[in-house]
Amino acid sequence: MVCELPSNSAVPKRRPHTMLDASERRAEIVQTARELYEEQGLAHTTIQDITSRMGVARSLFYHYFPDKDAVTTAVLDAYVEDYLEALHYWNENRRVGDIDHALRTLTHLLRTALFEKDSFRAALASRENAALYIEFINRVAEQTAQYLIDSTVRDYQSLHEVRIDHLYETFYLLIVGIISYTRRHPEVPDEVVCDLIAQTLHMDRNVTAKP
């Protein structure tokens, strides 16, 4: 089973601004910024664009965010949350003991989550937003490494011997490396990526543990 990211295509109809509490107002600003970033890119979206799309005064924006950088950070948080939701789904639908299937579906997830071709992701990967892109990748690596250790690795240890030290550091470096490599070489087959992960973690792709 191939894991797909949660879809954001069906955005719920917004309630009138007078009915929103503070957390909902903030969330609406973030969602609106995200929509605009994906449609027209980060550099071409202004605070005025965000408030115009919402139909509110600029003062409302500044009540929740001091500047565009702050709302952009919140948009990054939303992307990471979506990715982690998909990672949880992947973990819950793994075939217990089937290493090859886990690697194939995880590789697909990483590519889908991090390299979808919308304007915002393209803007993140541009030279002028290098620091922002690095921050995004670091967040993904940190949270992915910790989640895998707390869930997938724990399950793996009940069926196989773990032959690596410094688990968190190894996973962190592996994730950053795989992301950087596939970004630089988008044509690399999934099979190669699976092999790289398996070799780094000393895993045998051909072994399926018996229940």
C-alpha positions in Angstrom: 0.0 0.0 0.0 1.4 3.4 -1.0 1.1 6.2 1.5 -0.3 9.5 0.2 -0.1 12.9 1.8 -3.3 14.3 3.3 -4.9 16.5 0.7 -5.3 20.2 1.1 -7.3 20.6 -2.0 -10.7 20.8 -0.3 -10.3 23.8 2.0 -13.2 24.2 4.4 -15.4 27.2 3.8 -14.3 30.0 6.1 -16.6 31.3 8.7 -17.3 35.1 9.0 -14.4 36.9 10.7 -16.7 38.0 13.5 -17.3 34.4 14.5 -13.6 33.4 14.7 -11.7 33.2 18.0 -8.0 34.2 18.3 -6.6 30.8 17.4 -8.9 30.4 14.4 -8.0 33.9 13.1 -4.3 33.1 13.3 -4.9 29.7 11.6 -6.8 31.5 8.8 -3.9 33.9 8.2 -1.5 31.0 8.0 -3.8 29.0 5.7 -4.3 32.1 3.4 -0.5 32.7 3.3 0.0 29.1 2.4 -2.5 29.2 -0.4 -0.9 32.3 -1.9 2.6 30.9 -1.5 1.6 27.8 -3.4 -0.2 29.7 -6.1 2.3 32.5 -6.8 5.4 31.8 -4.8 7.0 33.2 -1.6 8.7 36.2 -3.2 5.6 37.4 -5.0 3.3 37.3 -2.0 2.9 40.4 0.2 1.2 41.0 3.4 -1.3 43.1 1.4 -2.0 40.1 -0.8 -2.8 38.0 2.3 -5.1 40.5 3.9 -6.8 41.3 0.6 -7.5 37.6 0.1 -9.0 37.4 3.6 -10.9 40.7 3.1 -9.5 42.2 6.3 -7.4 45.2 7.3 -3.6 44.9 7.5 -3.8 45.7 11.2 -5.4 42.3 11.8 -2.3 40.6 10.3 0.0 42.6 12.6 -2.1 41.7 15.6 -0.9 38.1 15.1 2.4 38.3 13.3 5.1 41.0 13.4 6.1 40.5 9.8 6.0 38.2 6.7 8.9 36.1 8.0 6.9 35.2 11.1 3.9 34.0 9.1 6.3 32.1 6.7 7.7 30.3 9.7 4.1 29.3 10.7 3.5 28.1 7.2 6.7 25.9 7.5 5.2 24.5 10.7 2.0 23.6 8.9 4.0 21.8 6.2 6.0 19.8 8.8 2.7 18.9 10.6 1.3 17.6 7.3 4.4 15.6 6.7 4.3 14.1 10.2 0.7 13.2 9.8 1.6 11.3 6.6 4.5 9.7 8.5 2.2 8.5 11.2 -0.1 7.0 8.5 2.9 5.3 6.9 3.9 3.7 10.2 0.4 2.5 11.0 0.2 0.8 7.6 3.5 -0.9 7.5 3.6 -4.7 7.0 5.2 -5.9 10.2 8.6 -7.4 9.5 8.5 -6.5 5.8 11.6 -4.3 5.4 11.5 -4.0 1.6 7.9 -2.7 1.7 8.7 -0.3 4.5 11.6 1.2 2.6 9.7 1.5 -0.7 6.7 3.3 0.9 8.9 5.5 3.0 10.9 6.6 0.0 7.7 7.4 -1.8 6.5 9.4 1.2 9.7 11.4 1.4 9.6 12.3 -2.3 5.9 13.2 -2.2 6.1 15.2 0.9 9.2 17.2 0.3 9.3 17.6 -3.5 5.8 18.3 -4.6 6.0 20.9 -7.4 4.1 23.9 -6.1 5.4 27.5 -6.1 6.2 27.5 -2.4 8.4 24.4 -2.5 10.1 25.8 -5.6 10.7 29.1 -3.7 12.1 27.3 -0.7 14.6 25.5 -3.0 15.8 28.8 -4.6 19.1 30.4 -3.6 17.6 33.5 -2.0 15.6 31.3 0.4 18.5 28.9 1.3 18.3 29.6 5.0 14.6 29.0 5.1 15.0 25.7 3.2 17.7 24.5 5.5 15.4 25.3 8.5 12.6 23.3 6.9 14.8 20.3 6.2 16.3 20.5 9.7 12.8 20.4 11.3 11.8 17.4 9.1 15.0 15.5 10.0 14.7 16.2 13.7 11.1 15.1 14.0 11.4 12.2 11.6 14.4 10.8 13.4 12.8 11.0 16.8 9.5 9.6 15.6 11.1 6.6 13.8 13.2 5.8 16.9 10.1 5.9 19.1 7.9 3.8 16.8 9.4 2.0 13.8 12.8 1.2 15.3 11.2 -0.1 18.5 9.1 -2.5 16.4 12.1 -3.5 14.3 14.1 -4.3 17.5 11.5 -6.8 18.5 12.2 -8.8 15.3 15.7 -8.0 14.3 19.1 -7.1 15.7 19.9 -3.3 15.5 23.5 -3.1 14.5 24.1 0.7 14.7 25.1 3.1 17.4 23.9 6.7 18.0 20.5 6.0 16.5 19.2 9.6 16.5 22.4 11.0 15.0 22.5 8.3 12.3 18.8 8.8 11.3 19.2 12.6 11.3 22.3 12.5 9.0 20.6 9.9 6.8 17.4 11.9 6.3 19.3 15.1 5.6 21.6 13.2 3.2 18.8 11.5 1.3 16.8 14.7 1.0 19.9 16.6 -0.3 20.8 13.8 -2.7 17.4 13.3 -4.2 17.0 17.1 -4.6 20.3 17.2 -6.5 19.6 14.1 -8.5 15.8 13.9 -8.9 16.1 11.2 -11.5 17.6 8.7 -9.1 15.3 5.6 -9.0 13.5 4.7 -5.8 15.4 1.4 -5.7 18.7 3.2 -5.3 17.3 5.3 -2.5 16.0 2.2 -0.8 19.4 0.6 -1.1 21.2 3.6 0.3 18.9 3.6 3.4 19.2 -0.1 3.9 23.0 -0.1 3.6 23.4 2.8 6.0 21.2 1.1 8.6 22.7 -2.4 8.0 19.3 -3.8 7.0 18.7 -6.8 4.7 15.9 -5.8 2.3 15.3 -9.4 1.4 14.4 -10.6 4.9 10.8 -10.7 6.0 10.5 -11.7 9.6 7.9 -14.3 10.5 5.1 -13.3 12.9 
